[in-house]
Amino acid sequence: MSYVCQICGKGNVMGRSHTHKRGVAGKRWKKRTTKTPRLFKVNLQRVTVLVNGEEKKMRLCAKCIKRVKKYKSIGEFNDIALA
């Protein structure tokens, strides 16, 4: 099973990170470091949800969990609740 949300399909995203190293206290500008690739991971949680009266274990992102708590319906799931 891949690392994606089972409702919205949100997954990992590649990006780049670098530090600026300005050296303000040393009163001189240092060279910036190189930009290195990094992985931004989605905040997935394994939760048990009630879908049309039956329990299912799903991997949901935190945003989808908030939506399920608030609206009790999300995407193609019309009757869904946290167990």
Distance bins in CASP14 RR format, pairs under 12 A and 6 or more apart:
PFRMAT RR
TARGET T0000
AUTHOR 0000-0000-0000
RMODE 2
METHOD distances of the structure
MODEL  1
1 44 0 0 0 0 0 1 0 0 0 0 0
1 46 0 0 0 0 0 1 0 0 0 0 0
1 57 0 0 0 0 0 1 0 0 0 0 0
1 58 0 0 0 0 0 1 0 0 0 0 0
1 59 1 0 0 1 0 0 0 0 0 0 0
2 9 0 0 0 0 1 0 0 0 0 0 0
2 10 0 0 0 0 0 1 0 0 0 0 0
2 11 0 0 0 0 1 0 0 0 0 0 0
2 12 0 0 0 0 1 0 0 0 0 0 0
2 42 0 0 0 0 0 1 0 0 0 0 0
2 44 0 0 0 0 0 1 0 0 0 0 0
2 59 0 0 0 0 1 0 0 0 0 0 0
3 9 0 0 0 0 0 1 0 0 0 0 0
3 10 0 0 0 0 1 0 0 0 0 0 0
3 11 1 0 0 1 0 0 0 0 0 0 0
3 12 1 0 1 0 0 0 0 0 0 0 0
3 13 0 0 0 0 0 1 0 0 0 0 0
3 39 0 0 0 0 1 0 0 0 0 0 0
3 40 0 0 0 0 0 1 0 0 0 0 0
3 41 1 0 0 1 0 0 0 0 0 0 0
3 42 1 0 0 1 0 0 0 0 0 0 0
3 43 0 0 0 0 0 1 0 0 0 0 0
3 44 1 0 0 1 0 0 0 0 0 0 0
3 46 0 0 0 0 0 1 0 0 0 0 0
3 59 0 0 0 0 1 0 0 0 0 0 0
3 61 0 0 0 0 0 1 0 0 0 0 0
4 10 1 0 0 1 0 0 0 0 0 0 0
4 11 1 0 1 0 0 0 0 0 0 0 0
4 12 0 0 0 0 1 0 0 0 0 0 0
4 13 0 0 0 0 0 1 0 0 0 0 0
4 41 0 0 0 0 0 1 0 0 0 0 0
4 42 1 0 0 1 0 0 0 0 0 0 0
4 44 0 0 0 0 1 0 0 0 0 0 0
4 58 0 0 0 0 0 1 0 0 0 0 0
4 59 1 0 0 1 0 0 0 0 0 0 0
4 60 0 0 0 0 0 1 0 0 0 0 0
4 61 0 0 0 0 1 0 0 0 0 0 0
4 64 0 0 0 0 0 1 0 0 0 0 0
5 11 1 0 0 1 0 0 0 0 0 0 0
5 12 0 0 0 0 0 1 0 0 0 0 0
5 41 0 0 0 0 0 1 0 0 0 0 0
5 42 1 0 0 1 0 0 0 0 0 0 0
5 43 0 0 0 0 1 0 0 0 0 0 0
5 44 1 0 0 1 0 0 0 0 0 0 0
5 45 0 0 0 0 1 0 0 0 0 0 0
5 46 0 0 0 0 0 1 0 0 0 0 0
5 47 0 0 0 0 0 1 0 0 0 0 0
5 58 0 0 0 0 1 0 0 0 0 0 0
5 59 1 0 0 1 0 0 0 0 0 0 0
5 60 1 0 1 0 0 0 0 0 0 0 0
5 61 1 0 1 0 0 0 0 0 0 0 0
5 62 0 0 0 0 1 0 0 0 0 0 0
5 63 0 0 0 0 1 0 0 0 0 0 0
5 64 1 0 1 0 0 0 0 0 0 0 0
5 65 0 0 0 0 1 0 0 0 0 0 0
5 67 0 0 0 0 0 1 0 0 0 0 0
5 68 0 0 0 0 0 1 0 0 0 0 0
5 74 0 0 0 0 0 1 0 0 0 0 0
5 75 0 0 0 0 0 1 0 0 0 0 0
6 42 0 0 0 0 0 1 0 0 0 0 0
6 44 0 0 0 0 1 0 0 0 0 0 0
6 45 0 0 0 0 0 1 0 0 0 0 0
6 46 0 0 0 0 0 1 0 0 0 0 0
6 47 0 0 0 0 0 1 0 0 0 0 0
6 49 0 0 0 0 1 0 0 0 0 0 0
6 51 0 0 0 0 0 1 0 0 0 0 0
6 56 0 0 0 0 1 0 0 0 0 0 0
6 57 0 0 0 0 1 0 0 0 0 0 0
6 58 1 0 1 0 0 0 0 0 0 0 0
6 59 1 0 1 0 0 0 0 0 0 0 0
6 60 1 0 0 1 0 0 0 0 0 0 0
6 61 0 0 0 0 1 0 0 0 0 0 0
6 64 0 0 0 0 1 0 0 0 0 0 0
6 65 0 0 0 0 0 1 0 0 0 0 0
6 68 0 0 0 0 0 1 0 0 0 0 0
6 74 0 0 0 0 0 1 0 0 0 0 0
6 75 0 0 0 0 0 1 0 0 0 0 0
6 76 0 0 0 0 0 1 0 0 0 0 0
6 77 0 0 0 0 1 0 0 0 0 0 0
6 80 0 0 0 0 0 1 0 0 0 0 0
7 42 0 0 0 0 0 1 0 0 0 0 0
7 44 0 0 0 0 0 1 0 0 0 0 0
7 45 0 0 0 0 0 1 0 0 0 0 0
7 47 0 0 0 0 0 1 0 0 0 0 0
7 49 0 0 0 0 1 0 0 0 0 0 0
7 51 0 0 0 0 0 1 0 0 0 0 0
7 56 0 0 0 0 0 1 0 0 0 0 0
7 58 1 0 0 1 0 0 0 0 0 0 0
7 59 0 0 0 0 1 0 0 0 0 0 0
7 60 1 0 1 0 0 0 0 0 0 0 0
7 61 1 0 0 1 0 0 0 0 0 0 0
7 62 0 0 0 0 0 1 0 0 0 0 0
7 63 0 0 0 0 1 0 0 0 0 0 0
7 64 1 0 1 0 0 0 0 0 0 0 0
7 65 0 0 0 0 1 0 0 0 0 0 0
7 66 0 0 0 0 0 1 0 0 0 0 0
7 67 0 0 0 0 1 0 0 0 0 0 0
7 68 0 0 0 0 1 0 0 0 0 0 0
7 71 0 0 0 0 0 1 0 0 0 0 0
7 73 0 0 0 0 0 1 0 0 0 0 0
7 74 1 0 1 0 0 0 0 0 0 0 0
7 75 1 0 0 1 0 0 0 0 0 0 0
7 76 0 0 0 0 1 0 0 0 0 0 0
7 77 1 0 0 1 0 0 0 0 0 0 0
7 80 0 0 0 0 1 0 0 0 0 0 0
8 42 0 0 0 0 1 0 0 0 0 0 0
8 44 0 0 0 0 0 1 0 0 0 0 0
8 58 0 0 0 0 0 1 0 0 0 0 0
8 59 0 0 0 0 0 1 0 0 0 0 0
8 60 0 0 0 0 1 0 0 0 0 0 0
8 61 1 0 0 1 0 0 0 0 0 0 0
8 62 0 0 0 0 0 1 0 0 0 0 0
8 63 1 0 0 1 0 0 0 0 0 0 0
8 64 1 0 1 0 0 0 0 0 0 0 0
8 65 0 0 0 0 0 1 0 0 0 0 0
8 66 0 0 0 0 0 1 0 0 0 0 0
8 67 0 0 0 0 1 0 0 0 0 0 0
8 68 0 0 0 0 0 1 0 0 0 0 0
8 74 0 0 0 0 1 0 0 0 0 0 0
8 75 0 0 0 0 1 0 0 0 0 0 0
8 76 0 0 0 0 0 1 0 0 0 0 0
8 77 0 0 0 0 0 1 0 0 0 0 0
9 42 0 0 0 0 1 0 0 0 0 0 0
9 44 0 0 0 0 0 1 0 0 0 0 0
9 58 0 0 0 0 0 1 0 0 0 0 0
9 59 0 0 0 0 0 1 0 0 0 0 0
9 60 0 0 0 0 1 0 0 0 0 0 0
9 61 0 0 0 0 1 0 0 0 0 0 0
9 63 0 0 0 0 0 1 0 0 0 0 0
9 64 0 0 0 0 1 0 0 0 0 0 0
9 74 0 0 0 0 0 1 0 0 0 0 0
9 75 0 0 0 0 0 1 0 0 0 0 0
10 40 0 0 0 0 0 1 0 0 0 0 0
10 41 0 0 0 0 0 1 0 0 0 0 0
10 42 1 0 1 0 0 0 0 0 0 0 0
10 43 0 0 0 0 1 0 0 0 0 0 0
10 44 0 0 0 0 1 0 0 0 0 0 0
10 59 0 0 0 0 0 1 0 0 0 0 0
10 60 0 0 0 0 1 0 0 0 0 0 0
10 61 1 0 1 0 0 0 0 0 0 0 0
10 62 0 0 0 0 1 0 0 0 0 0 0
10 63 1 0 0 1 0 0 0 0 0 0 0
10 64 0 0 0 0 1 0 0 0 0 0 0
11 39 0 0 0 0 0 1 0 0 0 0 0
11 40 0 0 0 0 1 0 0 0 0 0 0
11 41 0 0 0 0 1 0 0 0 0 0 0
11 42 1 0 1 0 0 0 0 0 0 0 0
11 43 0 0 0 0 0 1 0 0 0 0 0
11 44 0 0 0 0 1 0 0 0 0 0 0
11 59 0 0 0 0 0 1 0 0 0 0 0
11 60 0 0 0 0 0 1 0 0 0 0 0
11 61 0 0 0 0 1 0 0 0 0 0 0
11 63 0 0 0 0 0 1 0 0 0 0 0
11 64 0 0 0 0 0 1 0 0 0 0 0
12 38 0 0 0 0 0 1 0 0 0 0 0
12 39 1 0 1 0 0 0 0 0 0 0 0
12 40 1 0 0 1 0 0 0 0 0 0 0
12 41 1 0 1 0 0 0 0 0 0 0 0
12 42 1 0 0 1 0 0 0 0 0 0 0
12 43 0 0 0 0 0 1 0 0 0 0 0
12 44 0 0 0 0 1 0 0 0 0 0 0
12 61 0 0 0 0 0 1 0 0 0 0 0
13 37 0 0 0 0 0 1 0 0 0 0 0
13 38 0 0 0 0 1 0 0 0 0 0 0
13 39 1 0 0 1 0 0 0 0 0 0 0
13 40 1 0 1 0 0 0 0 0 0 0 0
13 41 0 0 0 0 1 0 0 0 0 0 0
13 42 0 0 0 0 1 0 0 0 0 0 0
14 36 0 0 0 0 0 1 0 0 0 0 0
14 37 1 0 0 1 0 0 0 0 0 0 0
14 38 1 0 0 1 0 0 0 0 0 0 0
14 39 1 0 0 1 0 0 0 0 0 0 0
14 40 1 0 0 1 0 0 0 0 0 0 0
14 41 0 0 0 0 0 1 0 0 0 0 0
15 35 0 0 0 0 1 0 0 0 0 0 0
15 36 0 0 0 0 1 0 0 0 0 0 0
15 37 1 0 0 1 0 0 0 0 0 0 0
15 38 1 0 1 0 0 0 0 0 0 0 0
15 39 1 0 0 1 0 0 0 0 0 0 0
15 40 1 0 0 1 0 0 0 0 0 0 0
15 41 0 0 0 0 0 1 0 0 0 0 0
16 33 0 0 0 0 0 1 0 0 0 0 0
16 34 0 0 0 0 1 0 0 0 0 0 0
16 35 1 0 1 0 0 0 0 0 0 0 0
16 36 1 0 0 1 0 0 0 0 0 0 0
16 37 1 0 1 0 0 0 0 0 0 0 0
16 38 1 0 0 1 0 0 0 0 0 0 0
16 39 0 0 0 0 0 1 0 0 0 0 0
16 40 0 0 0 0 0 1 0 0 0 0 0
17 32 0 0 0 0 0 1 0 0 0 0 0
17 33 0 0 0 0 1 0 0 0 0 0 0
17 34 0 0 0 0 0 1 0 0 0 0 0
17 35 1 0 0 1 0 0 0 0 0 0 0
17 36 1 0 1 0 0 0 0 0 0 0 0
17 37 0 0 0 0 1 0 0 0 0 0 0
17 38 1 0 1 0 0 0 0 0 0 0 0
17 39 0 0 0 0 1 0 0 0 0 0 0
17 40 0 0 0 0 1 0 0 0 0 0 0
18 31 0 0 0 0 0 1 0 0 0 0 0
18 32 1 0 0 1 0 0 0 0 0 0 0
18 33 1 0 1 0 0 0 0 0 0 0 0
18 34 1 0 0 1 0 0 0 0 0 0 0
18 35 1 0 1 0 0 0 0 0 0 0 0
18 36 1 0 0 1 0 0 0 0 0 0 0
18 37 0 0 0 0 0 1 0 0 0 0 0
18 38 0 0 0 0 1 0 0 0 0 0 0
19 30 0 0 0 0 1 0 0 0 0 0 0
19 31 0 0 0 0 0 1 0 0 0 0 0
19 32 1 0 0 1 0 0 0 0 0 0 0
19 33 1 0 1 0 0 0 0 0 0 0 0
19 34 0 0 0 0 1 0 0 0 0 0 0
19 35 0 0 0 0 1 0 0 0 0 0 0
19 36 0 0 0 0 1 0 0 0 0 0 0
19 38 0 0 0 0 0 1 0 0 0 0 0
20 29 0 0 0 0 1 0 0 0 0 0 0
20 30 0 0 0 0 1 0 0 0 0 0 0
20 31 0 0 0 0 0 1 0 0 0 0 0
20 32 1 0 1 0 0 0 0 0 0 0 0
20 33 0 0 0 0 1 0 0 0 0 0 0
20 35 0 0 0 0 0 1 0 0 0 0 0
21 28 0 0 0 0 0 1 0 0 0 0 0
21 29 0 0 0 0 1 0 0 0 0 0 0
21 30 1 0 1 0 0 0 0 0 0 0 0
21 31 1 0 0 1 0 0 0 0 0 0 0
21 32 1 0 0 1 0 0 0 0 0 0 0
21 33 1 0 0 1 0 0 0 0 0 0 0
21 34 0 0 0 0 0 1 0 0 0 0 0
22 28 0 0 0 0 1 0 0 0 0 0 0
22 29 1 0 0 1 0 0 0 0 0 0 0
22 30 1 0 0 1 0 0 0 0 0 0 0
22 31 0 0 0 0 0 1 0 0 0 0 0
22 32 0 0 0 0 1 0 0 0 0 0 0
22 33 0 0 0 0 0 1 0 0 0 0 0
23 29 1 0 0 1 0 0 0 0 0 0 0
23 30 1 0 1 0 0 0 0 0 0 0 0
23 31 0 0 0 0 0 1 0 0 0 0 0
23 32 0 0 0 0 0 1 0 0 0 0 0
24 30 0 0 0 0 0 1 0 0 0 0 0
41 61 0 0 0 0 0 1 0 0 0 0 0
41 62 0 0 0 0 0 1 0 0 0 0 0
42 59 0 0 0 0 1 0 0 0 0 0 0
42 60 0 0 0 0 1 0 0 0 0 0 0
42 61 1 0 1 0 0 0 0 0 0 0 0
42 62 0 0 0 0 1 0 0 0 0 0 0
42 63 0 0 0 0 1 0 0 0 0 0 0
42 64 0 0 0 0 0 1 0 0 0 0 0
43 59 0 0 0 0 0 1 0 0 0 0 0
43 60 0 0 0 0 1 0 0 0 0 0 0
43 61 1 0 1 0 0 0 0 0 0 0 0
43 62 1 0 1 0 0 0 0 0 0 0 0
43 63 0 0 0 0 1 0 0 0 0 0 0
43 64 0 0 0 0 0 1 0 0 0 0 0
43 65 0 0 0 0 1 0 0 0 0 0 0
43 66 0 0 0 0 0 1 0 0 0 0 0
44 58 0 0 0 0 1 0 0 0 0 0 0
44 59 1 0 1 0 0 0 0 0 0 0 0
44 60 1 0 0 1 0 0 0 0 0 0 0
44 61 1 0 1 0 0 0 0 0 0 0 0
44 62 0 0 0 0 1 0 0 0 0 0 0
44 63 0 0 0 0 0 1 0 0 0 0 0
44 64 0 0 0 0 1 0 0 0 0 0 0
44 65 0 0 0 0 1 0 0 0 0 0 0
45 57 0 0 0 0 0 1 0 0 0 0 0
45 58 0 0 0 0 1 0 0 0 0 0 0
45 59 1 0 0 1 0 0 0 0 0 0 0
45 60 1 0 0 1 0 0 0 0 0 0 0
45 61 1 0 0 1 0 0 0 0 0 0 0
45 62 1 0 0 1 0 0 0 0 0 0 0
45 63 0 0 0 0 0 1 0 0 0 0 0
45 64 0 0 0 0 1 0 0 0 0 0 0
45 65 1 0 0 1 0 0 0 0 0 0 0
45 66 0 0 0 0 0 1 0 0 0 0 0
45 68 0 0 0 0 0 1 0 0 0 0 0
45 82 0 0 0 0 0 1 0 0 0 0 0
46 56 0 0 0 0 0 1 0 0 0 0 0
46 57 1 0 0 1 0 0 0 0 0 0 0
46 58 1 0 0 1 0 0 0 0 0 0 0
46 59 1 0 1 0 0 0 0 0 0 0 0
46 60 0 0 0 0 1 0 0 0 0 0 0
46 61 0 0 0 0 0 1 0 0 0 0 0
46 65 0 0 0 0 0 1 0 0 0 0 0
47 55 0 0 0 0 0 1 0 0 0 0 0
47 56 0 0 0 0 1 0 0 0 0 0 0
47 57 1 0 0 1 0 0 0 0 0 0 0
47 58 1 0 0 1 0 0 0 0 0 0 0
47 59 0 0 0 0 1 0 0 0 0 0 0
47 60 1 0 1 0 0 0 0 0 0 0 0
47 61 0 0 0 0 0 1 0 0 0 0 0
47 62 0 0 0 0 0 1 0 0 0 0 0
47 64 0 0 0 0 1 0 0 0 0 0 0
47 65 1 0 0 1 0 0 0 0 0 0 0
47 66 0 0 0 0 0 1 0 0 0 0 0
47 68 0 0 0 0 1 0 0 0 0 0 0
47 69 0 0 0 0 0 1 0 0 0 0 0
47 80 0 0 0 0 0 1 0 0 0 0 0
47 81 0 0 0 0 0 1 0 0 0 0 0
47 82 1 0 0 1 0 0 0 0 0 0 0
47 83 1 0 0 1 0 0 0 0 0 0 0
48 54 0 0 0 0 0 1 0 0 0 0 0
48 55 1 0 1 0 0 0 0 0 0 0 0
48 56 1 0 0 1 0 0 0 0 0 0 0
48 57 1 0 1 0 0 0 0 0 0 0 0
48 58 1 0 0 1 0 0 0 0 0 0 0
48 59 0 0 0 0 0 1 0 0 0 0 0
48 60 0 0 0 0 0 1 0 0 0 0 0
48 65 0 0 0 0 0 1 0 0 0 0 0
48 68 0 0 0 0 0 1 0 0 0 0 0
48 80 0 0 0 0 0 1 0 0 0 0 0
48 81 0 0 0 0 0 1 0 0 0 0 0
48 82 1 0 0 1 0 0 0 0 0 0 0
48 83 1 0 1 0 0 0 0 0 0 0 0
49 55 1 0 0 1 0 0 0 0 0 0 0
49 56 1 0 1 0 0 0 0 0 0 0 0
49 57 0 0 0 0 1 0 0 0 0 0 0
49 58 1 0 1 0 0 0 0 0 0 0 0
49 59 0 0 0 0 0 1 0 0 0 0 0
49 60 1 0 0 1 0 0 0 0 0 0 0
49 64 0 0 0 0 1 0 0 0 0 0 0
49 65 0 0 0 0 1 0 0 0 0 0 0
49 67 0 0 0 0 0 1 0 0 0 0 0
49 68 1 0 0 1 0 0 0 0 0 0 0
49 69 0 0 0 0 0 1 0 0 0 0 0
49 72 0 0 0 0 0 1 0 0 0 0 0
49 73 0 0 0 0 0 1 0 0 0 0 0
49 74 0 0 0 0 1 0 0 0 0 0 0
49 77 0 0 0 0 1 0 0 0 0 0 0
49 79 0 0 0 0 0 1 0 0 0 0 0
49 80 1 0 1 0 0 0 0 0 0 0 0
49 81 1 0 0 1 0 0 0 0 0 0 0
49 82 1 0 1 0 0 0 0 0 0 0 0
49 83 1 0 0 1 0 0 0 0 0 0 0
50 56 1 0 0 1 0 0 0 0 0 0 0
50 57 0 0 0 0 0 1 0 0 0 0 0
50 58 0 0 0 0 0 1 0 0 0 0 0
50 68 0 0 0 0 1 0 0 0 0 0 0
50 72 0 0 0 0 1 0 0 0 0 0 0
50 77 0 0 0 0 0 1 0 0 0 0 0
50 79 1 0 0 1 0 0 0 0 0 0 0
50 80 1 0 0 1 0 0 0 0 0 0 0
50 81 1 0 1 0 0 0 0 0 0 0 0
50 82 1 0 0 1 0 0 0 0 0 0 0
50 83 1 0 1 0 0 0 0 0 0 0 0
51 57 0 0 0 0 0 1 0 0 0 0 0
51 58 0 0 0 0 1 0 0 0 0 0 0
51 60 0 0 0 0 0 1 0 0 0 0 0
51 68 0 0 0 0 0 1 0 0 0 0 0
51 72 0 0 0 0 0 1 0 0 0 0 0
51 73 0 0 0 0 0 1 0 0 0 0 0
51 74 0 0 0 0 0 1 0 0 0 0 0
51 75 0 0 0 0 0 1 0 0 0 0 0
51 76 0 0 0 0 0 1 0 0 0 0 0
51 77 1 0 1 0 0 0 0 0 0 0 0
51 78 0 0 0 0 1 0 0 0 0 0 0
51 79 1 0 0 1 0 0 0 0 0 0 0
51 80 1 0 1 0 0 0 0 0 0 0 0
51 81 0 0 0 0 1 0 0 0 0 0 0
51 82 0 0 0 0 0 1 0 0 0 0 0
51 83 0 0 0 0 1 0 0 0 0 0 0
52 73 0 0 0 0 0 1 0 0 0 0 0
52 76 0 0 0 0 0 1 0 0 0 0 0
52 77 0 0 0 0 1 0 0 0 0 0 0
52 78 0 0 0 0 1 0 0 0 0 0 0
52 79 1 0 1 0 0 0 0 0 0 0 0
52 80 0 0 0 0 1 0 0 0 0 0 0
52 81 0 0 0 0 0 1 0 0 0 0 0
53 77 0 0 0 0 0 1 0 0 0 0 0
53 78 0 0 0 0 0 1 0 0 0 0 0
53 79 1 0 0 1 0 0 0 0 0 0 0
53 80 0 0 0 0 1 0 0 0 0 0 0
53 81 0 0 0 0 1 0 0 0 0 0 0
53 83 0 0 0 0 1 0 0 0 0 0 0
54 77 0 0 0 0 0 1 0 0 0 0 0
54 79 0 0 0 0 0 1 0 0 0 0 0
54 80 0 0 0 0 0 1 0 0 0 0 0
54 81 0 0 0 0 0 1 0 0 0 0 0
54 83 0 0 0 0 0 1 0 0 0 0 0
55 80 0 0 0 0 0 1 0 0 0 0 0
55 81 0 0 0 0 0 1 0 0 0 0 0
55 82 0 0 0 0 0 1 0 0 0 0 0
55 83 1 0 1 0 0 0 0 0 0 0 0
56 77 0 0 0 0 1 0 0 0 0 0 0
56 80 0 0 0 0 1 0 0 0 0 0 0
56 81 0 0 0 0 0 1 0 0 0 0 0
56 82 0 0 0 0 0 1 0 0 0 0 0
56 83 0 0 0 0 1 0 0 0 0 0 0
57 82 0 0 0 0 0 1 0 0 0 0 0
57 83 0 0 0 0 1 0 0 0 0 0 0
58 64 0 0 0 0 1 0 0 0 0 0 0
58 65 0 0 0 0 1 0 0 0 0 0 0
58 68 0 0 0 0 1 0 0 0 0 0 0
58 74 0 0 0 0 0 1 0 0 0 0 0
58 77 0 0 0 0 1 0 0 0 0 0 0
58 80 0 0 0 0 1 0 0 0 0 0 0
58 82 0 0 0 0 0 1 0 0 0 0 0
58 83 0 0 0 0 0 1 0 0 0 0 0
59 65 0 0 0 0 0 1 0 0 0 0 0
60 66 0 0 0 0 1 0 0 0 0 0 0
60 67 0 0 0 0 1 0 0 0 0 0 0
60 68 1 0 0 1 0 0 0 0 0 0 0
60 69 0 0 0 0 0 1 0 0 0 0 0
60 74 0 0 0 0 1 0 0 0 0 0 0
60 75 0 0 0 0 0 1 0 0 0 0 0
60 77 0 0 0 0 0 1 0 0 0 0 0
60 80 0 0 0 0 0 1 0 0 0 0 0
60 82 0 0 0 0 1 0 0 0 0 0 0
61 67 0 0 0 0 1 0 0 0 0 0 0
61 68 0 0 0 0 0 1 0 0 0 0 0
61 74 0 0 0 0 0 1 0 0 0 0 0
62 68 0 0 0 0 0 1 0 0 0 0 0
62 69 0 0 0 0 0 1 0 0 0 0 0
63 69 0 0 0 0 0 1 0 0 0 0 0
63 70 0 0 0 0 0 1 0 0 0 0 0
63 74 0 0 0 0 0 1 0 0 0 0 0
64 70 0 0 0 0 0 1 0 0 0 0 0
64 71 0 0 0 0 0 1 0 0 0 0 0
64 73 0 0 0 0 0 1 0 0 0 0 0
64 74 1 0 0 1 0 0 0 0 0 0 0
64 75 0 0 0 0 1 0 0 0 0 0 0
64 77 0 0 0 0 1 0 0 0 0 0 0
64 80 0 0 0 0 1 0 0 0 0 0 0
64 82 0 0 0 0 0 1 0 0 0 0 0
65 71 0 0 0 0 0 1 0 0 0 0 0
65 74 0 0 0 0 1 0 0 0 0 0 0
65 80 0 0 0 0 0 1 0 0 0 0 0
65 81 0 0 0 0 0 1 0 0 0 0 0
65 82 1 0 0 1 0 0 0 0 0 0 0
66 74 0 0 0 0 1 0 0 0 0 0 0
66 82 0 0 0 0 0 1 0 0 0 0 0
67 73 0 0 0 0 1 0 0 0 0 0 0
67 74 1 0 1 0 0 0 0 0 0 0 0
67 75 0 0 0 0 1 0 0 0 0 0 0
67 77 0 0 0 0 0 1 0 0 0 0 0
67 80 0 0 0 0 1 0 0 0 0 0 0
67 81 0 0 0 0 0 1 0 0 0 0 0
67 82 0 0 0 0 0 1 0 0 0 0 0
68 74 1 0 1 0 0 0 0 0 0 0 0
68 75 0 0 0 0 0 1 0 0 0 0 0
68 77 0 0 0 0 1 0 0 0 0 0 0
68 78 0 0 0 0 0 1 0 0 0 0 0
68 79 0 0 0 0 0 1 0 0 0 0 0
68 80 1 0 1 0 0 0 0 0 0 0 0
68 81 1 0 0 1 0 0 0 0 0 0 0
68 82 1 0 0 1 0 0 0 0 0 0 0
68 83 0 0 0 0 0 1 0 0 0 0 0
69 80 0 0 0 0 0 1 0 0 0 0 0
69 81 0 0 0 0 1 0 0 0 0 0 0
69 82 1 0 0 1 0 0 0 0 0 0 0
70 80 0 0 0 0 0 1 0 0 0 0 0
70 81 0 0 0 0 0 1 0 0 0 0 0
70 82 0 0 0 0 0 1 0 0 0 0 0
71 77 0 0 0 0 0 1 0 0 0 0 0
71 78 0 0 0 0 0 1 0 0 0 0 0
71 79 0 0 0 0 0 1 0 0 0 0 0
71 80 0 0 0 0 1 0 0 0 0 0 0
71 81 0 0 0 0 0 1 0 0 0 0 0
72 78 0 0 0 0 1 0 0 0 0 0 0
72 79 1 0 0 1 0 0 0 0 0 0 0
72 80 1 0 0 1 0 0 0 0 0 0 0
72 81 1 0 1 0 0 0 0 0 0 0 0
72 82 0 0 0 0 1 0 0 0 0 0 0
73 79 1 0 0 1 0 0 0 0 0 0 0
73 80 1 0 0 1 0 0 0 0 0 0 0
73 81 0 0 0 0 1 0 0 0 0 0 0
74 80 1 0 0 1 0 0 0 0 0 0 0
74 81 0 0 0 0 0 1 0 0 0 0 0
74 82 0 0 0 0 0 1 0 0 0 0 0
END
